[in-house]
């Protein structure tokens, strides 16, 4: 799973996929009643599809003060949006986290100086996206970076980055290529993933 999208997602099921392997042992040490309470509280607060209600794209405030954009791997739309912004604002650095180099460069598109682009390939989940990108960028207080991911994934991604010490600004994208059923699957899955991240301390809202 990269950037919130697992490699396979059986229809009609809600699984954490590869993330479960990283969370399993830590969650086992948490009392079952506490886990149930956290899951209930977080999913209840998300009944209005909170993961998709982070915000919508608008005009970037003072874009000349923005240092760069970070696109999380997982869907083509995220990386393509990073490319669009990079062409619109030629001073921006471009980070793609949790994706392969060749396909990412293709999705970013033409007319972007390769020296502006860094592809981080090691991350396997949203927590690692946050930690590895922070190590790569080494942000200073007051630095401004846009975080680009799917609207349904933004709440957890934003929380993971801020918990890791990287105060990014959200720039959600709509996954227009996704069908409604698949999108609903991910929205439901995000509630469980956000609960798990909260239990293990990867998200502290």
GIMODA-V122937 format. One line per field, one symbol per residue. burial: + if it has 16 or more other C-alpha atoms within 10 Angstrom, else -. A space follows every 50 residues. Layout:
burial->???
This chain:
burial->++++++--+----+++--+-------+-------+--++--++--+--++ ++-+-----------+-++++++++++++++++--++----++++++++- ---++-+++--+----+++++-++++++++++++----+----+++++++ ++++++++++++++-++++++++++-------+-++++++++++++++++ -++--
